């Protein structure tokens, strides 16, 4: 039986990892298409026809033949279509989206830009690098404070915003951020890691295309 979903991504992509993790936690098999970013495959006409932004991930849903782009939107689609990790009430749905928007404003850019600099993919002046690092830690502090006395970011069960943010923080150490300074974040991450079918970065996606992962 053909898998419903086809994920286009790259093994070192944090957003691609978050989508893979969501599918795994949902118990959903998927086909995987490796996109060679170093060779510029994400900028080819063939890929741009799938994802107009020229980035990974992209997710084909064969139930409607639509390709979903931007990881936050992809996660929301998976959650809503599979009825998993969605939140239990309308207010929780709103809060999930609020935390998703916050993360892309305050947390994710600072983590990923710091990581890109340390890996040599980007070069910043001292003041810019220091700003990203400080703002990243400020966002981590806000999240850590929010998680005090909580197991999950929204409500009393895991939702797709937990998966989205875990997919970011799994790479925070590579950006120079010391997660040991944030005990509530560490406790929250351990709860997500205990979910069935969890898989860590580094072993999650191959560097070649593969059927039915």
Secondary structure, DSSP 8 states (H G I E B T S, - for coil): ---SEEEEE-TT-HHHHHHHHHHHHTT--EEEEE--TTTTGGGSHHHHTT-TT--S-EEEETTTTEEEESHHHHHHHHHHHHT-S--SSHHHHHHHHHHHHHIIIIIHHHHHHHHHHHTTS----HHHHHHHHHHHHHHHHHHHHHTTT-SSSSTTS--HHHHHHHHHHTTTGGGT--GGG-HHHHHHHHHHHTSTT---TTSS--SS-BS--
